[in-house]
């Protein structure tokens, strides 16, 4: 009878159900880990900003640093751009070498 019941799709001893449970547990662990990493990064960024603010004594410098921090992301290259440019450069060099040979 035990093998009959464990063959049912809803039974917890079913191998497929055990696999789904294990996968769900692994995904939950991964999401908790990512959330903890995000919280740690945010805390580090806030600590850096607090230290910068404490280091700046006059109000003008403090406002300037705060303004650049708010729009600083606009001056950074998009993710993957440098890698893509490097790859294009290498492909161009390979094409030139192939043409000269």
Secondary structure by P-SEA (a helix, b strand, c coil): caaaaaacccccccaaaaaaaaaaaaaaaaaaaaaaaaaaaaaaaaaaaaaaaaacccaaaaaaaaaaaacccccccccaaaaaaaaaaaaaaaaaaaaac
